[in-house]
Amino acid sequence: MTYSVKNLDEMIENAANRPGFIKAMWCGELACEEKLKEVAGVTSRCIPFEQEQISDVCVCCGKPAKNMLYWGKAY
Ligand SMILES: [Zn+2]
């Protein structure tokens, strides 16, 4: 079960309330990965071979996104 989110609020809300994996855009910065772990409790799982353009900007910082990543809840 995967679903996509476009911004940080959606990421936090979905990570807290729905099971499964989250698809979200990422700028490539380690700082954003760390922030997402801190505020949403998710870690990056993989960069899918088939990329989808969910949005143009990073779900965390709003800068131009490089990749779509799968994120999963860290336990
Ligand atoms: Zn970012």
PDB file of the backbone (N, CA, C, O) and the ligand in Angstrom, with CONECT records:
HET     ZN  A 101       1
ATOM      1  N   MET A   1       0.840  -1.194   0.000  1.00  0.00           N
ATOM      2  CA  MET A   1       0.000   0.000   0.000  1.00  0.00           C
ATOM      3  C   MET A   1       0.881   1.252   0.000  1.00  0.00           C
ATOM      4  O   MET A   1       1.648   1.486   0.934  1.00  0.00           O
ATOM      5  N   THR A   2       0.760   2.023  -1.029  1.00  0.00           N
ATOM      6  CA  THR A   2       1.535   3.264  -1.090  1.00  0.00           C
ATOM      7  C   THR A   2       0.619   4.424  -1.440  1.00  0.00           C
ATOM      8  O   THR A   2      -0.401   4.256  -2.106  1.00  0.00           O
ATOM      9  N   TYR A   3       0.996   5.572  -0.988  1.00  0.00           N
ATOM     10  CA  TYR A   3       0.244   6.767  -1.342  1.00  0.00           C
ATOM     11  C   TYR A   3       1.223   7.913  -1.425  1.00  0.00           C
ATOM     12  O   TYR A   3       2.325   7.832  -0.883  1.00  0.00           O
ATOM     13  N   SER A   4       0.834   8.979  -2.097  1.00  0.00           N
ATOM     14  CA  SER A   4       1.767  10.066  -2.321  1.00  0.00           C
ATOM     15  C   SER A   4       1.377  11.308  -1.544  1.00  0.00           C
ATOM     16  O   SER A   4       0.198  11.597  -1.338  1.00  0.00           O
ATOM     17  N   VAL A   5       2.391  12.027  -1.124  1.00  0.00           N
ATOM     18  CA  VAL A   5       2.168  13.290  -0.423  1.00  0.00           C
ATOM     19  C   VAL A   5       2.983  14.384  -1.102  1.00  0.00           C
ATOM     20  O   VAL A   5       4.011  14.123  -1.727  1.00  0.00           O
ATOM     21  N   LYS A   6       2.498  15.616  -0.963  1.00  0.00           N
ATOM     22  CA  LYS A   6       3.131  16.721  -1.682  1.00  0.00           C
ATOM     23  C   LYS A   6       3.806  17.745  -0.787  1.00  0.00           C
ATOM     24  O   LYS A   6       4.586  18.570  -1.262  1.00  0.00           O
ATOM     25  N   ASN A   7       3.512  17.697   0.498  1.00  0.00           N
ATOM     26  CA  ASN A   7       4.167  18.670   1.376  1.00  0.00           C
ATOM     27  C   ASN A   7       4.376  18.077   2.764  1.00  0.00           C
ATOM     28  O   ASN A   7       3.945  16.963   3.060  1.00  0.00           O
ATOM     29  N   LEU A   8       5.040  18.843   3.590  1.00  0.00           N
ATOM     30  CA  LEU A   8       5.451  18.344   4.899  1.00  0.00           C
ATOM     31  C   LEU A   8       4.250  18.036   5.804  1.00  0.00           C
ATOM     32  O   LEU A   8       4.253  17.047   6.538  1.00  0.00           O
ATOM     33  N   ASP A   9       3.242  18.882   5.743  1.00  0.00           N
ATOM     34  CA  ASP A   9       2.048  18.639   6.561  1.00  0.00           C
ATOM     35  C   ASP A   9       1.390  17.311   6.202  1.00  0.00           C
ATOM     36  O   ASP A   9       0.999  16.536   7.075  1.00  0.00           O
ATOM     37  N   GLU A  10       1.275  17.066   4.896  1.00  0.00           N
ATOM     38  CA  GLU A  10       0.687  15.798   4.449  1.00  0.00           C
ATOM     39  C   GLU A  10       1.546  14.615   4.865  1.00  0.00           C
ATOM     40  O   GLU A  10       1.032  13.564   5.248  1.00  0.00           O
ATOM     41  N   MET A  11       2.855  14.795   4.788  1.00  0.00           N
ATOM     42  CA  MET A  11       3.768  13.728   5.173  1.00  0.00           C
ATOM     43  C   MET A  11       3.572  13.372   6.653  1.00  0.00           C
ATOM     44  O   MET A  11       3.454  12.198   7.005  1.00  0.00           O
ATOM     45  N   ILE A  12       3.540  14.375   7.497  1.00  0.00           N
ATOM     46  CA  ILE A  12       3.382  14.151   8.942  1.00  0.00           C
ATOM     47  C   ILE A  12       2.042  13.495   9.228  1.00  0.00           C
ATOM     48  O   ILE A  12       1.968  12.515   9.970  1.00  0.00           O
ATOM     49  N   GLU A  13       0.987  14.036   8.640  1.00  0.00           N
ATOM     50  CA  GLU A  13      -0.361  13.529   8.852  1.00  0.00           C
ATOM     51  C   GLU A  13      -0.502  12.075   8.400  1.00  0.00           C
ATOM     52  O   GLU A  13      -1.060  11.246   9.118  1.00  0.00           O
ATOM     53  N   ASN A  14       0.002  11.776   7.214  1.00  0.00           N
ATOM     54  CA  ASN A  14      -0.132  10.418   6.686  1.00  0.00           C
ATOM     55  C   ASN A  14       0.757   9.424   7.417  1.00  0.00           C
ATOM     56  O   ASN A  14       0.360   8.284   7.659  1.00  0.00           O
ATOM     57  N   ALA A  15       1.961   9.861   7.766  1.00  0.00           N
ATOM     58  CA  ALA A  15       2.872   8.970   8.487  1.00  0.00           C
ATOM     59  C   ALA A  15       2.262   8.585   9.830  1.00  0.00           C
ATOM     60  O   ALA A  15       2.451   7.469  10.314  1.00  0.00           O
ATOM     61  N   ALA A  16       1.534   9.519  10.421  1.00  0.00           N
ATOM     62  CA  ALA A  16       0.954   9.268  11.737  1.00  0.00           C
ATOM     63  C   ALA A  16      -0.302   8.413  11.667  1.00  0.00           C
ATOM     64  O   ALA A  16      -0.594   7.658  12.594  1.00  0.00           O
ATOM     65  N   ASN A  17      -1.043   8.525  10.579  1.00  0.00           N
ATOM     66  CA  ASN A  17      -2.387   7.940  10.559  1.00  0.00           C
ATOM     67  C   ASN A  17      -2.614   6.781   9.601  1.00  0.00           C
ATOM     68  O   ASN A  17      -3.618   6.078   9.716  1.00  0.00           O
ATOM     69  N   ARG A  18      -1.704   6.565   8.658  1.00  0.00           N
ATOM     70  CA  ARG A  18      -1.949   5.509   7.675  1.00  0.00           C
ATOM     71  C   ARG A  18      -0.760   4.549   7.610  1.00  0.00           C
ATOM     72  O   ARG A  18       0.397   4.970   7.625  1.00  0.00           O
ATOM     73  N   PRO A  19      -1.064   3.260   7.538  1.00  0.00           N
ATOM     74  CA  PRO A  19       0.026   2.298   7.360  1.00  0.00           C
ATOM     75  C   PRO A  19       0.491   2.272   5.911  1.00  0.00           C
ATOM     76  O   PRO A  19      -0.212   2.745   5.019  1.00  0.00           O
ATOM     77  N   GLY A  20       1.673   1.721   5.679  1.00  0.00           N
ATOM     78  CA  GLY A  20       2.152   1.576   4.315  1.00  0.00           C
ATOM     79  C   GLY A  20       3.280   2.524   3.988  1.00  0.00           C
ATOM     80  O   GLY A  20       3.852   3.171   4.866  1.00  0.00           O
ATOM     81  N   PHE A  21       3.591   2.594   2.695  1.00  0.00           N
ATOM     82  CA  PHE A  21       4.697   3.427   2.252  1.00  0.00           C
ATOM     83  C   PHE A  21       4.192   4.715   1.635  1.00  0.00           C
ATOM     84  O   PHE A  21       3.096   4.792   1.081  1.00  0.00           O
ATOM     85  N   ILE A  22       5.041   5.723   1.755  1.00  0.00           N
ATOM     86  CA  ILE A  22       4.683   7.051   1.273  1.00  0.00           C
ATOM     87  C   ILE A  22       5.607   7.434   0.129  1.00  0.00           C
ATOM     88  O   ILE A  22       6.828   7.322   0.238  1.00  0.00           O
ATOM     89  N   LYS A  23       5.020   7.882  -0.960  1.00  0.00           N
ATOM     90  CA  LYS A  23       5.808   8.381  -2.079  1.00  0.00           C
ATOM     91  C   LYS A  23       5.879   9.891  -1.966  1.00  0.00           C
ATOM     92  O   LYS A  23       4.860  10.566  -1.820  1.00  0.00           O
ATOM     93  N   ALA A  24       7.103  10.415  -2.037  1.00  0.00           N
ATOM     94  CA  ALA A  24       7.245  11.865  -1.963  1.00  0.00           C
ATOM     95  C   ALA A  24       8.501  12.303  -2.686  1.00  0.00           C
ATOM     96  O   ALA A  24       9.466  11.546  -2.794  1.00  0.00           O
ATOM     97  N   MET A  25       8.485  13.535  -3.183  1.00  0.00           N
ATOM     98  CA  MET A  25       9.630  14.094  -3.880  1.00  0.00           C
ATOM     99  C   MET A  25      10.693  14.520  -2.873  1.00  0.00           C
ATOM    100  O   MET A  25      10.390  14.889  -1.739  1.00  0.00           O
ATOM    101  N   TRP A  26      11.946  14.458  -3.320  1.00  0.00           N
ATOM    102  CA  TRP A  26      13.062  14.787  -2.441  1.00  0.00           C
ATOM    103  C   TRP A  26      14.129  15.524  -3.222  1.00  0.00           C
ATOM    104  O   TRP A  26      14.390  15.211  -4.383  1.00  0.00           O
ATOM    105  N   CYS A  27      14.750  16.513  -2.574  1.00  0.00           N
ATOM    106  CA  CYS A  27      15.740  17.359  -3.252  1.00  0.00           C
ATOM    107  C   CYS A  27      17.122  16.730  -3.305  1.00  0.00           C
ATOM    108  O   CYS A  27      17.979  17.176  -4.067  1.00  0.00           O
ATOM    109  N   GLY A  28      17.345  15.692  -2.495  1.00  0.00           N
ATOM    110  CA  GLY A  28      18.659  15.070  -2.482  1.00  0.00           C
ATOM    111  C   GLY A  28      19.515  15.471  -1.293  1.00  0.00           C
ATOM    112  O   GLY A  28      20.603  14.929  -1.097  1.00  0.00           O
ATOM    113  N   GLU A  29      19.030  16.417  -0.501  1.00  0.00           N
ATOM    114  CA  GLU A  29      19.803  16.891   0.638  1.00  0.00           C
ATOM    115  C   GLU A  29      19.611  15.981   1.848  1.00  0.00           C
ATOM    116  O   GLU A  29      18.491  15.625   2.215  1.00  0.00           O
ATOM    117  N   LEU A  30      20.737  15.619   2.454  1.00  0.00           N
ATOM    118  CA  LEU A  30      20.691  14.776   3.639  1.00  0.00           C
ATOM    119  C   LEU A  30      19.943  15.473   4.788  1.00  0.00           C
ATOM    120  O   LEU A  30      19.278  14.822   5.594  1.00  0.00           O
ATOM    121  N   ALA A  31      20.061  16.784   4.846  1.00  0.00           N
ATOM    122  CA  ALA A  31      19.394  17.545   5.905  1.00  0.00           C
ATOM    123  C   ALA A  31      17.886  17.339   5.867  1.00  0.00           C
ATOM    124  O   ALA A  31      17.235  17.277   6.911  1.00  0.00           O
ATOM    125  N   CYS A  32      17.332  17.232   4.661  1.00  0.00           N
ATOM    126  CA  CYS A  32      15.893  17.020   4.533  1.00  0.00           C
ATOM    127  C   CYS A  32      15.515  15.616   4.985  1.00  0.00           C
ATOM    128  O   CYS A  32      14.484  15.415   5.628  1.00  0.00           O
ATOM    129  N   GLU A  33      16.352  14.659   4.645  1.00  0.00           N
ATOM    130  CA  GLU A  33      16.097  13.294   5.073  1.00  0.00           C
ATOM    131  C   GLU A  33      16.063  13.235   6.600  1.00  0.00           C
ATOM    132  O   GLU A  33      15.202  12.586   7.195  1.00  0.00           O
ATOM    133  N   GLU A  34      17.006  13.919   7.210  1.00  0.00           N
ATOM    134  CA  GLU A  34      17.074  13.914   8.669  1.00  0.00           C
ATOM    135  C   GLU A  34      15.891  14.642   9.277  1.00  0.00           C
ATOM    136  O   GLU A  34      15.353  14.217  10.299  1.00  0.00           O
ATOM    137  N   LYS A  35      15.492  15.718   8.662  1.00  0.00           N
ATOM    138  CA  LYS A  35      14.352  16.467   9.182  1.00  0.00           C
ATOM    139  C   LYS A  35      13.070  15.638   9.100  1.00  0.00           C
ATOM    140  O   LYS A  35      12.257  15.642  10.024  1.00  0.00           O
ATOM    141  N   LEU A  36      12.903  14.929   7.985  1.00  0.00           N
ATOM    142  CA  LEU A  36      11.703  14.102   7.834  1.00  0.00           C
ATOM    143  C   LEU A  36      11.665  12.997   8.887  1.00  0.00           C
ATOM    144  O   LEU A  36      10.600  12.638   9.390  1.00  0.00           O
ATOM    145  N   LYS A  37      12.830  12.471   9.208  1.00  0.00           N
ATOM    146  CA  LYS A  37      12.879  11.449  10.243  1.00  0.00           C
ATOM    147  C   LYS A  37      12.481  12.049  11.588  1.00  0.00           C
ATOM    148  O   LYS A  37      11.776  11.433  12.388  1.00  0.00           O
ATOM    149  N   GLU A  38      12.951  13.257  11.803  1.00  0.00           N
ATOM    150  CA  GLU A  38      12.700  13.929  13.067  1.00  0.00           C
ATOM    151  C   GLU A  38      11.234  14.323  13.225  1.00  0.00           C
ATOM    152  O   GLU A  38      10.627  14.048  14.259  1.00  0.00           O
ATOM    153  N   VAL A  39      10.665  14.963  12.210  1.00  0.00           N
ATOM    154  CA  VAL A  39       9.318  15.517  12.369  1.00  0.00           C
ATOM    155  C   VAL A  39       8.201  14.554  11.964  1.00  0.00           C
ATOM    156  O   VAL A  39       7.092  14.635  12.494  1.00  0.00           O
ATOM    157  N   ALA A  40       8.486  13.640  11.027  1.00  0.00           N
ATOM    158  CA  ALA A  40       7.425  12.734  10.564  1.00  0.00           C
ATOM    159  C   ALA A  40       7.690  11.287  10.954  1.00  0.00           C
ATOM    160  O   ALA A  40       6.806  10.437  10.848  1.00  0.00           O
ATOM    161  N   GLY A  41       8.912  11.009  11.407  1.00  0.00           N
ATOM    162  CA  GLY A  41       9.241   9.646  11.822  1.00  0.00           C
ATOM    163  C   GLY A  41       9.400   8.686  10.665  1.00  0.00           C
ATOM    164  O   GLY A  41       9.203   7.481  10.826  1.00  0.00           O
ATOM    165  N   VAL A  42       9.758   9.207   9.488  1.00  0.00           N
ATOM    166  CA  VAL A  42       9.931   8.328   8.327  1.00  0.00           C
ATOM    167  C   VAL A  42      11.381   8.363   7.841  1.00  0.00           C
ATOM    168  O   VAL A  42      12.090   9.355   8.013  1.00  0.00           O
ATOM    169  N   THR A  43      11.800   7.252   7.229  1.00  0.00           N
ATOM    170  CA  THR A  43      13.119   7.204   6.606  1.00  0.00           C
ATOM    171  C   THR A  43      12.953   6.789   5.148  1.00  0.00           C
ATOM    172  O   THR A  43      11.983   6.128   4.778  1.00  0.00           O
ATOM    173  N   SER A  44      13.915   7.189   4.339  1.00  0.00           N
ATOM    174  CA  SER A  44      13.847   6.837   2.914  1.00  0.00           C
ATOM    175  C   SER A  44      14.120   5.354   2.751  1.00  0.00           C
ATOM    176  O   SER A  44      14.997   4.799   3.412  1.00  0.00           O
ATOM    177  N   ARG A  45      13.364   4.715   1.866  1.00  0.00           N
ATOM    178  CA  ARG A  45      13.518   3.281   1.654  1.00  0.00           C
ATOM    179  C   ARG A  45      14.184   2.976   0.326  1.00  0.00           C
ATOM    180  O   ARG A  45      15.137   2.198   0.276  1.00  0.00           O
ATOM    181  N   CYS A  46      13.707   3.566  -0.730  1.00  0.00           N
ATOM    182  CA  CYS A  46      14.371   3.340  -2.022  1.00  0.00           C
ATOM    183  C   CYS A  46      13.937   4.378  -3.034  1.00  0.00           C
ATOM    184  O   CYS A  46      12.915   5.049  -2.883  1.00  0.00           O
ATOM    185  N   ILE A  47      14.754   4.485  -4.074  1.00  0.00           N
ATOM    186  CA  ILE A  47      14.409   5.342  -5.204  1.00  0.00           C
ATOM    187  C   ILE A  47      13.884   4.426  -6.298  1.00  0.00           C
ATOM    188  O   ILE A  47      14.663   3.690  -6.904  1.00  0.00           O
ATOM    189  N   PRO A  48      12.582   4.450  -6.565  1.00  0.00           N
ATOM    190  CA  PRO A  48      12.042   3.532  -7.560  1.00  0.00           C
ATOM    191  C   PRO A  48      12.589   3.807  -8.955  1.00  0.00           C
ATOM    192  O   PRO A  48      12.832   4.951  -9.337  1.00  0.00           O
ATOM    193  N   PHE A  49      12.775   2.725  -9.700  1.00  0.00           N
ATOM    194  CA  PHE A  49      13.266   2.841 -11.066  1.00  0.00           C
ATOM    195  C   PHE A  49      12.297   3.658 -11.912  1.00  0.00           C
ATOM    196  O   PHE A  49      12.706   4.500 -12.710  1.00  0.00           O
ATOM    197  N   GLU A  50      11.019   3.397 -11.724  1.00  0.00           N
ATOM    198  CA  GLU A  50      10.009   4.164 -12.456  1.00  0.00           C
ATOM    199  C   GLU A  50       9.603   5.370 -11.637  1.00  0.00           C
ATOM    200  O   GLU A  50       8.862   5.268 -10.659  1.00  0.00           O
ATOM    201  N   GLN A  51      10.105   6.502 -12.058  1.00  0.00           N
ATOM    202  CA  GLN A  51       9.860   7.733 -11.327  1.00  0.00           C
ATOM    203  C   GLN A  51       8.512   8.342 -11.704  1.00  0.00           C
ATOM    204  O   GLN A  51       8.117   8.334 -12.870  1.00  0.00           O
ATOM    205  N   GLU A  52       7.823   8.864 -10.714  1.00  0.00           N
ATOM    206  CA  GLU A  52       6.595   9.620 -10.972  1.00  0.00           C
ATOM    207  C   GLU A  52       6.838  11.052 -10.542  1.00  0.00           C
ATOM    208  O   GLU A  52       7.521  11.309  -9.551  1.00  0.00           O
ATOM    209  N   GLN A  53       6.279  11.975 -11.290  1.00  0.00           N
ATOM    210  CA  GLN A  53       6.414  13.383 -10.938  1.00  0.00           C
ATOM    211  C   GLN A  53       5.217  13.786 -10.076  1.00  0.00           C
ATOM    212  O   GLN A  53       4.211  14.290 -10.576  1.00  0.00           O
ATOM    213  N   ILE A  54       5.351  13.550  -8.778  1.00  0.00           N
ATOM    214  CA  ILE A  54       4.257  13.896  -7.866  1.00  0.00           C
ATOM    215  C   ILE A  54       4.144  15.407  -7.753  1.00  0.00           C
ATOM    216  O   ILE A  54       3.049  15.970  -7.773  1.00  0.00           O
ATOM    217  N   SER A  55       5.298  16.051  -7.635  1.00  0.00           N
ATOM    218  CA  SER A  55       5.329  17.508  -7.648  1.00  0.00           C
ATOM    219  C   SER A  55       6.733  17.928  -8.071  1.00  0.00           C
ATOM    220  O   SER A  55       7.602  17.080  -8.275  1.00  0.00           O
ATOM    221  N   ASP A  56       6.954  19.225  -8.201  1.00  0.00           N
ATOM    222  CA  ASP A  56       8.254  19.709  -8.679  1.00  0.00           C
ATOM    223  C   ASP A  56       9.221  19.992  -7.548  1.00  0.00           C
ATOM    224  O   ASP A  56      10.417  20.177  -7.778  1.00  0.00           O
ATOM    225  N   VAL A  57       8.712  20.026  -6.335  1.00  0.00           N
ATOM    226  CA  VAL A  57       9.566  20.474  -5.232  1.00  0.00           C
ATOM    227  C   VAL A  57       9.663  19.432  -4.126  1.00  0.00           C
ATOM    228  O   VAL A  57       8.799  18.570  -3.965  1.00  0.00           O
ATOM    229  N   CYS A  58      10.735  19.547  -3.381  1.00  0.00           N
ATOM    230  CA  CYS A  58      11.003  18.664  -2.247  1.00  0.00           C
ATOM    231  C   CYS A  58       9.881  18.773  -1.216  1.00  0.00           C
ATOM    232  O   CYS A  58       9.413  19.867  -0.901  1.00  0.00           O
ATOM    233  N   VAL A  59       9.463  17.627  -0.699  1.00  0.00           N
ATOM    234  CA  VAL A  59       8.377  17.587   0.267  1.00  0.00           C
ATOM    235  C   VAL A  59       8.760  18.288   1.571  1.00  0.00           C
ATOM    236  O   VAL A  59       7.900  18.694   2.353  1.00  0.00           O
ATOM    237  N   CYS A  60      10.045  18.417   1.781  1.00  0.00           N
ATOM    238  CA  CYS A  60      10.523  18.973   3.047  1.00  0.00           C
ATOM    239  C   CYS A  60      10.871  20.454   2.955  1.00  0.00           C
ATOM    240  O   CYS A  60      10.357  21.263   3.727  1.00  0.00           O
ATOM    241  N   CYS A  61      11.746  20.814   2.011  1.00  0.00           N
ATOM    242  CA  CYS A  61      12.275  22.188   1.987  1.00  0.00           C
ATOM    243  C   CYS A  61      11.658  23.057   0.905  1.00  0.00           C
ATOM    244  O   CYS A  61      11.805  24.279   0.935  1.00  0.00           O
ATOM    245  N   GLY A  62      10.961  22.436  -0.065  1.00  0.00           N
ATOM    246  CA  GLY A  62      10.330  23.232  -1.106  1.00  0.00           C
ATOM    247  C   GLY A  62      11.259  23.622  -2.247  1.00  0.00           C
ATOM    248  O   GLY A  62      10.855  24.330  -3.169  1.00  0.00           O
ATOM    249  N   LYS A  63      12.513  23.159  -2.182  1.00  0.00           N
ATOM    250  CA  LYS A  63      13.437  23.422  -3.292  1.00  0.00           C
ATOM    251  C   LYS A  63      13.165  22.422  -4.424  1.00  0.00           C
ATOM    252  O   LYS A  63      12.470  21.426  -4.219  1.00  0.00           O
ATOM    253  N   PRO A  64      13.710  22.686  -5.614  1.00  0.00           N
ATOM    254  CA  PRO A  64      13.465  21.762  -6.732  1.00  0.00           C
ATOM    255  C   PRO A  64      13.834  20.325  -6.375  1.00  0.00           C
ATOM    256  O   PRO A  64      14.897  20.070  -5.808  1.00  0.00           O
ATOM    257  N   ALA A  65      12.955  19.398  -6.707  1.00  0.00           N
ATOM    258  CA  ALA A  65      13.148  18.001  -6.335  1.00  0.00           C
ATOM    259  C   ALA A  65      13.965  17.261  -7.383  1.00  0.00           C
ATOM    260  O   ALA A  65      13.871  17.537  -8.579  1.00  0.00           O
ATOM    261  N   LYS A  66      14.766  16.315  -6.907  1.00  0.00           N
ATOM    262  CA  LYS A  66      15.572  15.500  -7.824  1.00  0.00           C
ATOM    263  C   LYS A  66      14.932  14.149  -8.086  1.00  0.00           C
ATOM    264  O   LYS A  66      14.912  13.673  -9.221  1.00  0.00           O
ATOM    265  N   ASN A  67      14.412  13.539  -7.044  1.00  0.00           N
ATOM    266  CA  ASN A  67      13.906  12.172  -7.159  1.00  0.00           C
ATOM    267  C   ASN A  67      12.609  11.999  -6.398  1.00  0.00           C
ATOM    268  O   ASN A  67      12.311  12.727  -5.451  1.00  0.00           O
ATOM    269  N   MET A  68      11.847  11.015  -6.841  1.00  0.00           N
ATOM    270  CA  MET A  68      10.745  10.536  -6.013  1.00  0.00           C
ATOM    271  C   MET A  68      11.269   9.362  -5.208  1.00  0.00           C
ATOM    272  O   MET A  68      11.903   8.453  -5.744  1.00  0.00           O
ATOM    273  N   LEU A  69      10.997   9.396  -3.927  1.00  0.00           N
ATOM    274  CA  LEU A  69      11.449   8.336  -3.046  1.00  0.00           C
ATOM    275  C   LEU A  69      10.268   7.658  -2.370  1.00  0.00           C
ATOM    276  O   LEU A  69       9.203   8.248  -2.187  1.00  0.00           O
ATOM    277  N   TYR A  70      10.490   6.394  -2.004  1.00  0.00           N
ATOM    278  CA  TYR A  70       9.568   5.730  -1.096  1.00  0.00           C
ATOM    279  C   TYR A  70      10.048   5.966   0.327  1.00  0.00           C
ATOM    280  O   TYR A  70      11.232   5.823   0.634  1.00  0.00           O
ATOM    281  N   TRP A  71       9.125   6.323   1.170  1.00  0.00           N
ATOM    282  CA  TRP A  71       9.443   6.552   2.584  1.00  0.00           C
ATOM    283  C   TRP A  71       8.631   5.567   3.430  1.00  0.00           C
ATOM    284  O   TRP A  71       7.499   5.215   3.099  1.00  0.00           O
ATOM    285  N   GLY A  72       9.241   5.144   4.514  1.00  0.00           N
ATOM    286  CA  GLY A  72       8.550   4.250   5.408  1.00  0.00           C
ATOM    287  C   GLY A  72       8.756   4.680   6.843  1.00  0.00           C
ATOM    288  O   GLY A  72       9.734   5.349   7.176  1.00  0.00           O
ATOM    289  N   LYS A  73       7.835   4.293   7.673  1.00  0.00           N
ATOM    290  CA  LYS A  73       7.921   4.684   9.067  1.00  0.00           C
ATOM    291  C   LYS A  73       9.107   3.985   9.752  1.00  0.00           C
ATOM    292  O   LYS A  73       9.338   2.790   9.570  1.00  0.00           O
ATOM    293  N   ALA A  74       9.838   4.761  10.531  1.00  0.00           N
ATOM    294  CA  ALA A  74      10.956   4.186  11.278  1.00  0.00           C
ATOM    295  C   ALA A  74      10.468   3.756  12.659  1.00  0.00           C
ATOM    296  O   ALA A  74       9.777   4.502  13.352  1.00  0.00           O
ATOM    297  N   TYR A  75      10.838   2.553  13.036  1.00  0.00           N
ATOM    298  CA  TYR A  75      10.409   2.066  14.361  1.00  0.00           C
ATOM    299  C   TYR A  75      11.588   1.919  15.296  1.00  0.00           C
ATOM    300  O   TYR A  75      11.416   1.522  16.449  1.00  0.00           O
TER     301      TYR A  75
HETATM  302 ZN    ZN A 101      14.633  19.216   0.524  1.00  0.00          ZN2+
END
